[in-house]
Amino acid sequence: MTLVNPPSLVLNGVEFDFDAGLLHGKDGEDVPLRPQSLAVLKHLIANANRVVTKDELLDTVWPGIAVTENSL
């Protein structure tokens, strides 16, 4: 089962705005997310009901591209 990504998620006072690709900090500052960081967050939230492997994340976020584990 795959969950639908919400438009935003609040965790410990920080809002993840997936539509805008931003973090809204506790003090109101906006922090833009890199596309890969946003993709990792979206994939983890969409699959929150199961363990997501490192290889799955690499294949999902960087398909067909050779990257190291440090990219995560």
PDB file of N, H, CA, C and O in Angstrom:
ATOM      1  N   MET A   1       0.840  -1.185   0.000  1.00  0.00           N
ATOM      2  CA  MET A   1       0.000   0.000   0.000  1.00  0.00           C
ATOM      3  C   MET A   1       0.875   1.235   0.000  1.00  0.00           C
ATOM      4  O   MET A   1       1.796   1.331   0.812  1.00  0.00           O
ATOM      5  N   THR A   2       0.620   2.173  -0.876  1.00  0.00           N
ATOM      6  H   THR A   2      -0.128   2.095  -1.536  1.00  0.00           H
ATOM      7  CA  THR A   2       1.357   3.422  -0.939  1.00  0.00           C
ATOM      8  C   THR A   2       0.456   4.548  -0.479  1.00  0.00           C
ATOM      9  O   THR A   2      -0.679   4.669  -0.939  1.00  0.00           O
ATOM     10  N   LEU A   3       0.959   5.374   0.429  1.00  0.00           N
ATOM     11  H   LEU A   3       1.881   5.275   0.803  1.00  0.00           H
ATOM     12  CA  LEU A   3       0.204   6.509   0.940  1.00  0.00           C
ATOM     13  C   LEU A   3       0.370   7.687  -0.006  1.00  0.00           C
ATOM     14  O   LEU A   3       1.385   7.797  -0.694  1.00  0.00           O
ATOM     15  N   VAL A   4      -0.610   8.555  -0.043  1.00  0.00           N
ATOM     16  H   VAL A   4      -1.435   8.465   0.515  1.00  0.00           H
ATOM     17  CA  VAL A   4      -0.558   9.759  -0.860  1.00  0.00           C
ATOM     18  C   VAL A   4       0.229  10.814  -0.100  1.00  0.00           C
ATOM     19  O   VAL A   4       0.047  10.981   1.106  1.00  0.00           O
ATOM     20  N   ASN A   5       1.104  11.526  -0.801  1.00  0.00           N
ATOM     21  H   ASN A   5       1.252  11.391  -1.780  1.00  0.00           H
ATOM     22  CA  ASN A   5       1.867  12.592  -0.157  1.00  0.00           C
ATOM     23  C   ASN A   5       0.952  13.744   0.212  1.00  0.00           C
ATOM     24  O   ASN A   5       0.170  14.205  -0.620  1.00  0.00           O
ATOM     25  N   PRO A   6       1.039  14.217   1.455  1.00  0.00           N
ATOM     26  CA  PRO A   6       0.259  15.393   1.834  1.00  0.00           C
ATOM     27  C   PRO A   6       0.911  16.643   1.241  1.00  0.00           C
ATOM     28  O   PRO A   6       2.090  16.615   0.888  1.00  0.00           O
ATOM     29  N   PRO A   7       0.145  17.754   1.127  1.00  0.00           N
ATOM     30  CA  PRO A   7       0.752  18.987   0.624  1.00  0.00           C
ATOM     31  C   PRO A   7       1.791  19.546   1.597  1.00  0.00           C
ATOM     32  O   PRO A   7       2.719  20.247   1.195  1.00  0.00           O
ATOM     33  N   SER A   8       1.619  19.221   2.897  1.00  0.00           N
ATOM     34  H   SER A   8       0.865  18.652   3.223  1.00  0.00           H
ATOM     35  CA  SER A   8       2.595  19.652   3.883  1.00  0.00           C
ATOM     36  C   SER A   8       2.531  18.722   5.087  1.00  0.00           C
ATOM     37  O   SER A   8       1.576  17.967   5.266  1.00  0.00           O
ATOM     38  N   LEU A   9       3.573  18.797   5.904  1.00  0.00           N
ATOM     39  H   LEU A   9       4.350  19.410   5.759  1.00  0.00           H
ATOM     40  CA  LEU A   9       3.674  17.977   7.099  1.00  0.00           C
ATOM     41  C   LEU A   9       4.389  18.797   8.147  1.00  0.00           C
ATOM     42  O   LEU A   9       5.420  19.403   7.856  1.00  0.00           O
ATOM     43  N   VAL A  10       3.864  18.830   9.364  1.00  0.00           N
ATOM     44  H   VAL A  10       3.027  18.337   9.600  1.00  0.00           H
ATOM     45  CA  VAL A  10       4.504  19.564  10.452  1.00  0.00           C
ATOM     46  C   VAL A  10       5.100  18.560  11.422  1.00  0.00           C
ATOM     47  O   VAL A  10       4.425  17.641  11.885  1.00  0.00           O
ATOM     48  N   LEU A  11       6.383  18.754  11.722  1.00  0.00           N
ATOM     49  H   LEU A  11       6.932  19.501  11.346  1.00  0.00           H
ATOM     50  CA  LEU A  11       7.095  17.870  12.637  1.00  0.00           C
ATOM     51  C   LEU A  11       7.982  18.729  13.524  1.00  0.00           C
ATOM     52  O   LEU A  11       8.866  19.436  13.041  1.00  0.00           O
ATOM     53  N   ASN A  12       7.735  18.661  14.822  1.00  0.00           N
ATOM     54  H   ASN A  12       7.017  18.087  15.215  1.00  0.00           H
ATOM     55  CA  ASN A  12       8.506  19.455  15.798  1.00  0.00           C
ATOM     56  C   ASN A  12       8.531  20.940  15.457  1.00  0.00           C
ATOM     57  O   ASN A  12       9.558  21.598  15.619  1.00  0.00           O
ATOM     58  N   GLY A  13       7.422  21.460  14.992  1.00  0.00           N
ATOM     59  H   GLY A  13       6.588  20.925  14.860  1.00  0.00           H
ATOM     60  CA  GLY A  13       7.312  22.885  14.707  1.00  0.00           C
ATOM     61  C   GLY A  13       7.868  23.311  13.363  1.00  0.00           C
ATOM     62  O   GLY A  13       7.799  24.490  13.016  1.00  0.00           O
ATOM     63  N   VAL A  14       8.418  22.379  12.600  1.00  0.00           N
ATOM     64  H   VAL A  14       8.474  21.421  12.882  1.00  0.00           H
ATOM     65  CA  VAL A  14       8.935  22.690  11.267  1.00  0.00           C
ATOM     66  C   VAL A  14       7.960  22.131  10.244  1.00  0.00           C
ATOM     67  O   VAL A  14       7.603  20.955  10.298  1.00  0.00           O
ATOM     68  N   GLU A  15       7.525  22.981   9.303  1.00  0.00           N
ATOM     69  H   GLU A  15       7.815  23.937   9.259  1.00  0.00           H
ATOM     70  CA  GLU A  15       6.581  22.537   8.284  1.00  0.00           C
ATOM     71  C   GLU A  15       7.331  22.201   7.002  1.00  0.00           C
ATOM     72  O   GLU A  15       8.113  23.006   6.497  1.00  0.00           O
ATOM     73  N   PHE A  16       7.084  21.009   6.486  1.00  0.00           N
ATOM     74  H   PHE A  16       6.448  20.355   6.897  1.00  0.00           H
ATOM     75  CA  PHE A  16       7.605  20.603   5.197  1.00  0.00           C
ATOM     76  C   PHE A  16       6.519  20.910   4.174  1.00  0.00           C
ATOM     77  O   PHE A  16       5.475  20.257   4.173  1.00  0.00           O
ATOM     78  N   ASP A  17       6.742  21.881   3.314  1.00  0.00           N
ATOM     79  H   ASP A  17       7.590  22.411   3.315  1.00  0.00           H
ATOM     80  CA  ASP A  17       5.787  22.260   2.280  1.00  0.00           C
ATOM     81  C   ASP A  17       6.234  21.599   0.977  1.00  0.00           C
ATOM     82  O   ASP A  17       7.129  22.097   0.294  1.00  0.00           O
ATOM     83  N   PHE A  18       5.602  20.472   0.641  1.00  0.00           N
ATOM     84  H   PHE A  18       4.875  20.068   1.196  1.00  0.00           H
ATOM     85  CA  PHE A  18       6.024  19.691  -0.511  1.00  0.00           C
ATOM     86  C   PHE A  18       5.692  20.371  -1.831  1.00  0.00           C
ATOM     87  O   PHE A  18       6.435  20.237  -2.804  1.00  0.00           O
ATOM     88  N   ASP A  19       4.588  21.094  -1.871  1.00  0.00           N
ATOM     89  H   ASP A  19       3.985  21.203  -1.081  1.00  0.00           H
ATOM     90  CA  ASP A  19       4.215  21.779  -3.114  1.00  0.00           C
ATOM     91  C   ASP A  19       5.216  22.876  -3.462  1.00  0.00           C
ATOM     92  O   ASP A  19       5.574  23.049  -4.627  1.00  0.00           O
ATOM     93  N   ALA A  20       5.665  23.614  -2.451  1.00  0.00           N
ATOM     94  H   ALA A  20       5.375  23.473  -1.505  1.00  0.00           H
ATOM     95  CA  ALA A  20       6.607  24.712  -2.679  1.00  0.00           C
ATOM     96  C   ALA A  20       8.064  24.251  -2.623  1.00  0.00           C
ATOM     97  O   ALA A  20       8.958  24.965  -3.078  1.00  0.00           O
ATOM     98  N   GLY A  21       8.305  23.066  -2.068  1.00  0.00           N
ATOM     99  H   GLY A  21       7.579  22.486  -1.699  1.00  0.00           H
ATOM    100  CA  GLY A  21       9.679  22.578  -1.930  1.00  0.00           C
ATOM    101  C   GLY A  21      10.457  23.341  -0.876  1.00  0.00           C
ATOM    102  O   GLY A  21      11.649  23.603  -1.040  1.00  0.00           O
ATOM    103  N   LEU A  22       9.771  23.702   0.222  1.00  0.00           N
ATOM    104  H   LEU A  22       8.803  23.490   0.356  1.00  0.00           H
ATOM    105  CA  LEU A  22      10.381  24.508   1.277  1.00  0.00           C
ATOM    106  C   LEU A  22      10.192  23.883   2.645  1.00  0.00           C
ATOM    107  O   LEU A  22       9.254  23.122   2.885  1.00  0.00           O
ATOM    108  N   LEU A  23      11.117  24.230   3.538  1.00  0.00           N
ATOM    109  H   LEU A  23      11.879  24.848   3.343  1.00  0.00           H
ATOM    110  CA  LEU A  23      10.904  24.012   4.960  1.00  0.00           C
ATOM    111  C   LEU A  23      10.544  25.368   5.542  1.00  0.00           C
ATOM    112  O   LEU A  23      11.217  26.361   5.263  1.00  0.00           O
ATOM    113  N   HIS A  24       9.489  25.422   6.347  1.00  0.00           N
ATOM    114  H   HIS A  24       8.942  24.616   6.573  1.00  0.00           H
ATOM    115  CA  HIS A  24       9.129  26.637   7.066  1.00  0.00           C
ATOM    116  C   HIS A  24       9.574  26.408   8.502  1.00  0.00           C
ATOM    117  O   HIS A  24       8.985  25.600   9.221  1.00  0.00           O
ATOM    118  N   GLY A  25      10.614  27.121   8.915  1.00  0.00           N
ATOM    119  H   GLY A  25      11.092  27.777   8.331  1.00  0.00           H
ATOM    120  CA  GLY A  25      11.195  26.923  10.234  1.00  0.00           C
ATOM    121  C   GLY A  25      10.338  27.450  11.362  1.00  0.00           C
ATOM    122  O   GLY A  25       9.349  28.150  11.146  1.00  0.00           O
ATOM    123  N   LYS A  26      10.738  27.099  12.572  1.00  0.00           N
ATOM    124  H   LYS A  26      11.541  26.530  12.748  1.00  0.00           H
ATOM    125  CA  LYS A  26      10.007  27.523  13.768  1.00  0.00           C
ATOM    126  C   LYS A  26       9.946  29.040  13.893  1.00  0.00           C
ATOM    127  O   LYS A  26       8.967  29.578  14.411  1.00  0.00           O
ATOM    128  N   ASP A  27      10.978  29.733  13.426  1.00  0.00           N
ATOM    129  H   ASP A  27      11.773  29.295  13.005  1.00  0.00           H
ATOM    130  CA  ASP A  27      11.041  31.187  13.531  1.00  0.00           C
ATOM    131  C   ASP A  27      10.508  31.892  12.294  1.00  0.00           C
ATOM    132  O   ASP A  27      10.670  33.104  12.147  1.00  0.00           O
ATOM    133  N   GLY A  28       9.865  31.130  11.393  1.00  0.00           N
ATOM    134  H   GLY A  28       9.734  30.146  11.512  1.00  0.00           H
ATOM    135  CA  GLY A  28       9.255  31.716  10.215  1.00  0.00           C
ATOM    136  C   GLY A  28      10.154  31.795   9.001  1.00  0.00           C
ATOM    137  O   GLY A  28       9.723  32.252   7.942  1.00  0.00           O
ATOM    138  N   GLU A  29      11.400  31.358   9.133  1.00  0.00           N
ATOM    139  H   GLU A  29      11.750  30.987   9.993  1.00  0.00           H
ATOM    140  CA  GLU A  29      12.305  31.411   7.986  1.00  0.00           C
ATOM    141  C   GLU A  29      11.972  30.285   7.009  1.00  0.00           C
ATOM    142  O   GLU A  29      11.582  29.190   7.415  1.00  0.00           O
ATOM    143  N   ASP A  30      12.130  30.564   5.742  1.00  0.00           N
ATOM    144  H   ASP A  30      12.447  31.454   5.412  1.00  0.00           H
ATOM    145  CA  ASP A  30      11.928  29.567   4.695  1.00  0.00           C
ATOM    146  C   ASP A  30      13.277  29.029   4.247  1.00  0.00           C
ATOM    147  O   ASP A  30      14.204  29.792   3.974  1.00  0.00           O
ATOM    148  N   VAL A  31      13.377  27.721   4.175  1.00  0.00           N
ATOM    149  H   VAL A  31      12.625  27.101   4.397  1.00  0.00           H
ATOM    150  CA  VAL A  31      14.603  27.059   3.737  1.00  0.00           C
ATOM    151  C   VAL A  31      14.255  26.236   2.502  1.00  0.00           C
ATOM    152  O   VAL A  31      13.500  25.269   2.600  1.00  0.00           O
ATOM    153  N   PRO A  32      14.797  26.607   1.338  1.00  0.00           N
ATOM    154  CA  PRO A  32      14.502  25.824   0.139  1.00  0.00           C
ATOM    155  C   PRO A  32      15.181  24.459   0.208  1.00  0.00           C
ATOM    156  O   PRO A  32      16.302  24.333   0.700  1.00  0.00           O
ATOM    157  N   LEU A  33      14.491  23.448  -0.289  1.00  0.00           N
ATOM    158  H   LEU A  33      13.580  23.549  -0.689  1.00  0.00           H
ATOM    159  CA  LEU A  33      15.042  22.091  -0.336  1.00  0.00           C
ATOM    160  C   LEU A  33      15.571  21.810  -1.734  1.00  0.00           C
ATOM    161  O   LEU A  33      14.985  22.237  -2.728  1.00  0.00           O
ATOM    162  N   ARG A  34      16.688  21.083  -1.801  1.00  0.00           N
ATOM    163  H   ARG A  34      17.164  20.736  -0.994  1.00  0.00           H
ATOM    164  CA  ARG A  34      17.178  20.621  -3.097  1.00  0.00           C
ATOM    165  C   ARG A  34      16.192  19.573  -3.612  1.00  0.00           C
ATOM    166  O   ARG A  34      15.550  18.889  -2.816  1.00  0.00           O
ATOM    167  N   PRO A  35      16.065  19.441  -4.915  1.00  0.00           N
ATOM    168  CA  PRO A  35      15.100  18.484  -5.468  1.00  0.00           C
ATOM    169  C   PRO A  35      15.274  17.062  -4.935  1.00  0.00           C
ATOM    170  O   PRO A  35      14.285  16.380  -4.669  1.00  0.00           O
ATOM    171  N   GLN A  36      16.513  16.610  -4.778  1.00  0.00           N
ATOM    172  H   GLN A  36      17.317  17.164  -4.994  1.00  0.00           H
ATOM    173  CA  GLN A  36      16.732  15.251  -4.277  1.00  0.00           C
ATOM    174  C   GLN A  36      16.318  15.123  -2.822  1.00  0.00           C
ATOM    175  O   GLN A  36      15.763  14.098  -2.429  1.00  0.00           O
ATOM    176  N   SER A  37      16.577  16.145  -2.016  1.00  0.00           N
ATOM    177  H   SER A  37      17.028  16.978  -2.336  1.00  0.00           H
ATOM    178  CA  SER A  37      16.165  16.110  -0.603  1.00  0.00           C
ATOM    179  C   SER A  37      14.646  16.033  -0.498  1.00  0.00           C
ATOM    180  O   SER A  37      14.110  15.281   0.315  1.00  0.00           O
ATOM    181  N   LEU A  38      13.968  16.804  -1.314  1.00  0.00           N
ATOM    182  H   LEU A  38      14.403  17.415  -1.975  1.00  0.00           H
ATOM    183  CA  LEU A  38      12.510  16.781  -1.341  1.00  0.00           C
ATOM    184  C   LEU A  38      12.006  15.409  -1.782  1.00  0.00           C
ATOM    185  O   LEU A  38      11.041  14.890  -1.219  1.00  0.00           O
ATOM    186  N   ALA A  39      12.650  14.826  -2.780  1.00  0.00           N
ATOM    187  H   ALA A  39      13.434  15.247  -3.237  1.00  0.00           H
ATOM    188  CA  ALA A  39      12.240  13.505  -3.276  1.00  0.00           C
ATOM    189  C   ALA A  39      12.439  12.429  -2.211  1.00  0.00           C
ATOM    190  O   ALA A  39      11.604  11.534  -2.083  1.00  0.00           O
ATOM    191  N   VAL A  40      13.526  12.500  -1.447  1.00  0.00           N
ATOM    192  H   VAL A  40      14.204  13.227  -1.552  1.00  0.00           H
ATOM    193  CA  VAL A  40      13.756  11.537  -0.367  1.00  0.00           C
ATOM    194  C   VAL A  40      12.659  11.659   0.684  1.00  0.00           C
ATOM    195  O   VAL A  40      12.085  10.652   1.100  1.00  0.00           O
ATOM    196  N   LEU A  41      12.365  12.877   1.113  1.00  0.00           N
ATOM    197  H   LEU A  41      12.831  13.694   0.775  1.00  0.00           H
ATOM    198  CA  LEU A  41      11.311  13.082   2.110  1.00  0.00           C
ATOM    199  C   LEU A  41       9.962  12.562   1.619  1.00  0.00           C
ATOM    200  O   LEU A  41       9.250  11.878   2.354  1.00  0.00           O
ATOM    201  N   LYS A  42       9.616  12.888   0.382  1.00  0.00           N
ATOM    202  H   LYS A  42      10.195  13.444  -0.215  1.00  0.00           H
ATOM    203  CA  LYS A  42       8.336  12.434  -0.166  1.00  0.00           C
ATOM    204  C   LYS A  42       8.260  10.913  -0.212  1.00  0.00           C
ATOM    205  O   LYS A  42       7.229  10.329   0.121  1.00  0.00           O
ATOM    206  N   HIS A  43       9.344  10.276  -0.622  1.00  0.00           N
ATOM    207  H   HIS A  43      10.181  10.751  -0.892  1.00  0.00           H
ATOM    208  CA  HIS A  43       9.330   8.811  -0.721  1.00  0.00           C
ATOM    209  C   HIS A  43       9.211   8.175   0.660  1.00  0.00           C
ATOM    210  O   HIS A  43       8.478   7.201   0.830  1.00  0.00           O
ATOM    211  N   LEU A  44       9.913   8.708   1.635  1.00  0.00           N
ATOM    212  H   LEU A  44      10.509   9.500   1.497  1.00  0.00           H
ATOM    213  CA  LEU A  44       9.834   8.154   2.994  1.00  0.00           C
ATOM    214  C   LEU A  44       8.431   8.326   3.575  1.00  0.00           C
ATOM    215  O   LEU A  44       7.915   7.417   4.225  1.00  0.00           O
ATOM    216  N   ILE A  45       7.826   9.462   3.351  1.00  0.00           N
ATOM    217  H   ILE A  45       8.246  10.200   2.823  1.00  0.00           H
ATOM    218  CA  ILE A  45       6.470   9.689   3.875  1.00  0.00           C
ATOM    219  C   ILE A  45       5.463   8.808   3.153  1.00  0.00           C
ATOM    220  O   ILE A  45       4.560   8.255   3.780  1.00  0.00           O
ATOM    221  N   ALA A  46       5.611   8.673   1.847  1.00  0.00           N
ATOM    222  H   ALA A  46       6.345   9.122   1.337  1.00  0.00           H
ATOM    223  CA  ALA A  46       4.680   7.843   1.081  1.00  0.00           C
ATOM    224  C   ALA A  46       4.784   6.370   1.473  1.00  0.00           C
ATOM    225  O   ALA A  46       3.849   5.601   1.252  1.00  0.00           O
ATOM    226  N   ASN A  47       5.906   5.981   2.048  1.00  0.00           N
ATOM    227  H   ASN A  47       6.666   6.606   2.227  1.00  0.00           H
ATOM    228  CA  ASN A  47       6.128   4.589   2.430  1.00  0.00           C
ATOM    229  C   ASN A  47       6.359   4.460   3.933  1.00  0.00           C
ATOM    230  O   ASN A  47       7.131   3.612   4.381  1.00  0.00           O
ATOM    231  N   ALA A  48       5.691   5.298   4.698  1.00  0.00           N
ATOM    232  H   ALA A  48       5.063   5.987   4.334  1.00  0.00           H
ATOM    233  CA  ALA A  48       5.880   5.339   6.147  1.00  0.00           C
ATOM    234  C   ALA A  48       5.463   4.050   6.848  1.00  0.00           C
ATOM    235  O   ALA A  48       5.847   3.813   7.993  1.00  0.00           O
ATOM    236  N   ASN A  49       4.691   3.228   6.174  1.00  0.00           N
ATOM    237  H   ASN A  49       4.380   3.420   5.243  1.00  0.00           H
ATOM    238  CA  ASN A  49       4.188   1.996   6.788  1.00  0.00           C
ATOM    239  C   ASN A  49       5.156   0.821   6.656  1.00  0.00           C
ATOM    240  O   ASN A  49       4.829  -0.299   7.048  1.00  0.00           O
ATOM    241  N   ARG A  50       6.361   1.074   6.097  1.00  0.00           N
ATOM    242  H   ARG A  50       6.627   1.984   5.779  1.00  0.00           H
ATOM    243  CA  ARG A  50       7.314  -0.025   5.909  1.00  0.00           C
ATOM    244  C   ARG A  50       8.739   0.502   5.927  1.00  0.00           C
ATOM    245  O   ARG A  50       8.974   1.708   5.844  1.00  0.00           O
ATOM    246  N   VAL A  51       9.676  -0.415   6.037  1.00  0.00           N
ATOM    247  H   VAL A  51       9.485  -1.394   6.105  1.00  0.00           H
ATOM    248  CA  VAL A  51      11.090  -0.056   5.994  1.00  0.00           C
ATOM    249  C   VAL A  51      11.481   0.200   4.540  1.00  0.00           C
ATOM    250  O   VAL A  51      11.197  -0.611   3.658  1.00  0.00           O
ATOM    251  N   VAL A  52      12.129   1.327   4.303  1.00  0.00           N
ATOM    252  H   VAL A  52      12.360   1.986   5.019  1.00  0.00           H
ATOM    253  CA  VAL A  52      12.619   1.681   2.976  1.00  0.00           C
ATOM    254  C   VAL A  52      14.127   1.456   2.980  1.00  0.00           C
ATOM    255  O   VAL A  52      14.844   1.995   3.823  1.00  0.00           O
ATOM    256  N   THR A  53      14.592   0.664   2.042  1.00  0.00           N
ATOM    257  H   THR A  53      14.010   0.226   1.357  1.00  0.00           H
ATOM    258  CA  THR A  53      16.013   0.361   2.002  1.00  0.00           C
ATOM    259  C   THR A  53      16.814   1.492   1.353  1.00  0.00           C
ATOM    260  O   THR A  53      16.284   2.320   0.611  1.00  0.00           O
ATOM    261  N   LYS A  54      18.084   1.492   1.657  1.00  0.00           N
ATOM    262  H   LYS A  54      18.515   0.820   2.259  1.00  0.00           H
ATOM    263  CA  LYS A  54      19.005   2.457   1.067  1.00  0.00           C
ATOM    264  C   LYS A  54      19.013   2.306  -0.455  1.00  0.00           C
ATOM    265  O   LYS A  54      18.980   3.297  -1.185  1.00  0.00           O
ATOM    266  N   ASP A  55      19.057   1.063  -0.925  1.00  0.00           N
ATOM    267  H   ASP A  55      19.084   0.258  -0.332  1.00  0.00           H
ATOM    268  CA  ASP A  55      19.070   0.833  -2.376  1.00  0.00           C
ATOM    269  C   ASP A  55      17.797   1.341  -3.039  1.00  0.00           C
ATOM    270  O   ASP A  55      17.848   1.898  -4.136  1.00  0.00           O
ATOM    271  N   GLU A  56      16.666   1.153  -2.388  1.00  0.00           N
ATOM    272  H   GLU A  56      16.625   0.700  -1.497  1.00  0.00           H
ATOM    273  CA  GLU A  56      15.405   1.655  -2.941  1.00  0.00           C
ATOM    274  C   GLU A  56      15.427   3.172  -3.057  1.00  0.00           C
ATOM    275  O   GLU A  56      15.003   3.728  -4.070  1.00  0.00           O
ATOM    276  N   LEU A  57      15.920   3.838  -2.023  1.00  0.00           N
ATOM    277  H   LEU A  57      16.265   3.387  -1.200  1.00  0.00           H
ATOM    278  CA  LEU A  57      16.009   5.298  -2.079  1.00  0.00           C
ATOM    279  C   LEU A  57      16.934   5.754  -3.200  1.00  0.00           C
ATOM    280  O   LEU A  57      16.606   6.672  -3.951  1.00  0.00           O
ATOM    281  N   LEU A  58      18.080   5.113  -3.305  1.00  0.00           N
ATOM    282  H   LEU A  58      18.346   4.367  -2.695  1.00  0.00           H
ATOM    283  CA  LEU A  58      19.015   5.489  -4.372  1.00  0.00           C
ATOM    284  C   LEU A  58      18.390   5.270  -5.742  1.00  0.00           C
ATOM    285  O   LEU A  58      18.536   6.109  -6.631  1.00  0.00           O
ATOM    286  N   ASP A  59      17.690   4.141  -5.923  1.00  0.00           N
ATOM    287  H   ASP A  59      17.572   3.459  -5.202  1.00  0.00           H
ATOM    288  CA  ASP A  59      17.058   3.841  -7.214  1.00  0.00           C
ATOM    289  C   ASP A  59      15.893   4.775  -7.516  1.00  0.00           C
ATOM    290  O   ASP A  59      15.644   5.100  -8.677  1.00  0.00           O
ATOM    291  N   THR A  60      15.185   5.205  -6.489  1.00  0.00           N
ATOM    292  H   THR A  60      15.388   4.942  -5.546  1.00  0.00           H
ATOM    293  CA  THR A  60      14.023   6.072  -6.676  1.00  0.00           C
ATOM    294  C   THR A  60      14.416   7.521  -6.936  1.00  0.00           C
ATOM    295  O   THR A  60      13.870   8.170  -7.828  1.00  0.00           O
ATOM    296  N   VAL A  61      15.359   8.020  -6.160  1.00  0.00           N
ATOM    297  H   VAL A  61      15.803   7.493  -5.435  1.00  0.00           H
ATOM    298  CA  VAL A  61      15.716   9.437  -6.238  1.00  0.00           C
ATOM    299  C   VAL A  61      16.753   9.712  -7.323  1.00  0.00           C
ATOM    300  O   VAL A  61      16.753  10.782  -7.932  1.00  0.00           O
ATOM    301  N   TRP A  62      17.631   8.749  -7.562  1.00  0.00           N
ATOM    302  H   TRP A  62      17.631   7.880  -7.067  1.00  0.00           H
ATOM    303  CA  TRP A  62      18.675   8.903  -8.573  1.00  0.00           C
ATOM    304  C   TRP A  62      18.611   7.736  -9.553  1.00  0.00           C
ATOM    305  O   TRP A  62      19.578   6.981  -9.651  1.00  0.00           O
ATOM    306  N   PRO A  63      17.515   7.561 -10.277  1.00  0.00           N
ATOM    307  CA  PRO A  63      17.392   6.405 -11.171  1.00  0.00           C
ATOM    308  C   PRO A  63      18.411   6.448 -12.309  1.00  0.00           C
ATOM    309  O   PRO A  63      18.546   7.454 -13.005  1.00  0.00           O
ATOM    310  N   GLY A  64      19.117   5.343 -12.481  1.00  0.00           N
ATOM    311  H   GLY A  64      19.008   4.526 -11.916  1.00  0.00           H
ATOM    312  CA  GLY A  64      20.060   5.234 -13.570  1.00  0.00           C
ATOM    313  C   GLY A  64      21.319   6.058 -13.430  1.00  0.00           C
ATOM    314  O   GLY A  64      22.109   6.150 -14.369  1.00  0.00           O
ATOM    315  N   ILE A  65      21.520   6.666 -12.255  1.00  0.00           N
ATOM    316  H   ILE A  65      20.879   6.591 -11.491  1.00  0.00           H
ATOM    317  CA  ILE A  65      22.696   7.507 -12.024  1.00  0.00           C
ATOM    318  C   ILE A  65      23.543   6.855 -10.932  1.00  0.00           C
ATOM    319  O   ILE A  65      23.025   6.461  -9.887  1.00  0.00           O
ATOM    320  N   ALA A  66      24.819   6.748 -11.176  1.00  0.00           N
ATOM    321  H   ALA A  66      25.240   7.068 -12.024  1.00  0.00           H
ATOM    322  CA  ALA A  66      25.725   6.176 -10.184  1.00  0.00           C
ATOM    323  C   ALA A  66      26.052   7.232  -9.136  1.00  0.00           C
ATOM    324  O   ALA A  66      26.741   8.210  -9.429  1.00  0.00           O
ATOM    325  N   VAL A  67      25.557   7.034  -7.910  1.00  0.00           N
ATOM    326  H   VAL A  67      24.998   6.240  -7.673  1.00  0.00           H
ATOM    327  CA  VAL A  67      25.850   7.940  -6.797  1.00  0.00           C
ATOM    328  C   VAL A  67      26.331   7.106  -5.620  1.00  0.00           C
ATOM    329  O   VAL A  67      26.085   5.902  -5.559  1.00  0.00           O
ATOM    330  N   THR A  68      27.009   7.746  -4.697  1.00  0.00           N
ATOM    331  H   THR A  68      27.209   8.725  -4.746  1.00  0.00           H
ATOM    332  CA  THR A  68      27.488   7.057  -3.509  1.00  0.00           C
ATOM    333  C   THR A  68      26.459   7.152  -2.394  1.00  0.00           C
ATOM    334  O   THR A  68      25.520   7.945  -2.466  1.00  0.00           O
ATOM    335  N   GLU A  69      26.645   6.337  -1.366  1.00  0.00           N
ATOM    336  H   GLU A  69      27.408   5.693  -1.309  1.00  0.00           H
ATOM    337  CA  GLU A  69      25.745   6.370  -0.212  1.00  0.00           C
ATOM    338  C   GLU A  69      25.766   7.730   0.462  1.00  0.00           C
ATOM    339  O   GLU A  69      24.792   8.109   1.114  1.00  0.00           O
ATOM    340  N   ASN A  70      26.848   8.465   0.319  1.00  0.00           N
ATOM    341  H   ASN A  70      27.639   8.157  -0.211  1.00  0.00           H
ATOM    342  CA  ASN A  70      26.940   9.794   0.939  1.00  0.00           C
ATOM    343  C   ASN A  70      25.903  10.760   0.395  1.00  0.00           C
ATOM    344  O   ASN A  70      25.604  11.774   1.025  1.00  0.00           O
ATOM    345  N   SER A  71      25.356  10.454  -0.766  1.00  0.00           N
ATOM    346  H   SER A  71      25.598   9.630  -1.279  1.00  0.00           H
ATOM    347  CA  SER A  71      24.304  11.304  -1.340  1.00  0.00           C
ATOM    348  C   SER A  71      23.062  11.322  -0.466  1.00  0.00           C
ATOM    349  O   SER A  71      22.326  12.308  -0.442  1.00  0.00           O
ATOM    350  N   LEU A  72      22.831  10.230   0.252  1.00  0.00           N
ATOM    351  H   LEU A  72      23.429   9.429   0.232  1.00  0.00           H
ATOM    352  CA  LEU A  72      21.692  10.165   1.151  1.00  0.00           C
ATOM    353  C   LEU A  72      21.930  11.008   2.365  1.00  0.00           C
ATOM    354  O   LEU A  72      21.072  11.079   3.245  1.00  0.00           O
TER     355      LEU A  72
END
